[in-house]
Amino acid sequence: MKQPDTEELCRRCGKESETIQNITAACEQLAPTEYVKRHDGLAKIIHHKLTEAAELIEDKSPYYKYTPANVLENENFKLYWNRNIITDKTIPFNRPDITFMNKKTKSTFLIDIAVPNTRNLANTITDKQNKYQELAKEICAMWKQKAVQVIPIFISSTGVIPKSPSQSLTRLNLHPNTYIQLQKSVILGTCSIVRNFLNCK
C-alpha cells in the first residue's frame, strides 16, 4: 500500500515504520486492546479445555462465547485465571495467564501465553520460560508441591507453531490437536487486527 521509496511511519503509533510485522504484533497503540483480545482468545481455549478435563464446569459453549471465572475449584483441582499469586516475599512476575493445580499429584502448572512476531518467537520462548522460575520455586515451597512447571504456549502472529505448544499440551494432558484450534484463533485475530488497522482513517 506504500511506495518502496517512502518511509512512512505507523498511522497509529507514529514511531515505527508501517510494516506488516509492526501492525500484527509490535504497535504500542494496539497492544492494550487488539493484541490483548487476540491473546485472551488463545488463553480462553486452554482454560476451557482444562475446565472440561478437570470437570470444573459443565459449560459446553464455544471458546469465543466462553468467559473464564477468576477461580474454579473442586476436590481434585484448582484453576486460576489471570490472577496474582500471593507469595511470602516480593516477586516481580507473579501473575501467569493461567495457574492450574492438581491436588492429587501435588503439582502446579504456570501457563504463560504469547503471540509474538515470527522473528521474535525463539527469544520470547526463552524469556518467558525464565520469567516465572522464581515464582515456581516459591510456590513449590509455599504450597508444598512436589513439582511446579512453567508451561509456555506460544504461536506467532501469523500462525507459526514451534515444537513447544504440542509438548506443552501433552504435559497438561490435553489432546495434541488442540493446537489446530489455537492456531485458527490466532490467525483470525490477526486478520481482524490488520483489517481494522487498514480501515482506520
Secondary structure as UniProt FT lines:
FT   TURN            4..5
FT   TURN            11..13
FT   HELIX           20..25
FT   TURN            28..30
FT   HELIX           31..35
FT   HELIX           36..53
FT   TURN            54..55
FT   HELIX           63..65
FT   STRAND          71..73
FT   STRAND          77..81
FT   STRAND          98..102
FT   TURN            103..106
FT   STRAND          107..114
FT   HELIX           118..120
FT   HELIX           121..131
FT   HELIX           133..142
FT   TURN            143..144
FT   STRAND          147..154
FT   TURN            157..158
FT   HELIX           164..171
FT   TURN            172..173
FT   TURN            176..177
FT   HELIX           178..199
//
